[in-house]
Amino acid sequence: AAAGAGIAIAIAQFLHKKLTGEPVGPLQWLSAGVVVILGTMTIALHNGYFIKLKPTAIDLAAGLFMLTRDWMTPYMPEQERKYIPRRTIMLAEKAWGALMVAFAAINVPVAFLFDSTVWVIYATFVPTTIVIVLFFVQYAMFKSLARRNAQAGLVAAS
């Protein structure tokens, strides 16, 4: 039921954006594709091993995407972005990509070397908590850097 609901929500969000003319960002394309493909496979396979490996597939896909594309700038306000050096943004993008690949790698031993209860707790809380904390750390750092550079009159190169 959860996989079906996820597929329906992903398709509905995608269609809403298309019908309202809103742009569909690169991570939105990725997440919609992953949800639909892996959700369909979950329903079709109904296999516990596959379910435990899904976070690895999702994190690896997101991580590789984050390592190879300019994905962060479309999600940053222009007022902030113009005061943050492109290299700083690129390094943050690569750090997020590396983190996601690490989550993918760590999920495999946790999924198969520990019992299901440990895996469920890990998969549900550990990556999510780390991502939320690091998001706010990066937000504060970028905000501070943008404010400092704006006050100094330093505009980042495009």
Steps between C-alpha positions, in 0.01 A plus 500: 500500500782742587678435168177561309433819691857619433459437128166680490637800691811522279289492185251753641775745598666465163172554313410798718828669417464428131137622486574820694811572293732482799849381414589148607843515664769239435462335841123488452549308176735262676277446801187444290682246286645317797167490685310369199762242397585369848138520616388292203778249567399480867144417407607249233776324698368523856842388621655587841855515363396741228321718754816515714710591196268776377663769718835400349363539146333832584802645681740381231288650221468830686869503594622433146261766371633748755860417408454564129265797461447862594193412704506736796484843336141468370388454861694799637347849513666729245566761771713247692653326200652813353715548812620141537801396290418236239784284634343503849169383356674231294688371804176484699334310215785249492491460880125424485565250220775327696276485808220335303740243351626429852143445620452257211812307597421492873144378447614164356685368806241645739222333299661157493722476808244621753144393569209675329418716804849653502485555124157667518618736776821578309331548161223712645694729730876512440528632142194723544633658818845557350353657185273733700782613730743554212237685298460756778877523550550569129208744498652698787847494343377610157280770653794632704737489201250676274437771761873551558576516126204733434620738771850492351359558150633170370284348229578140405591423140221326309 
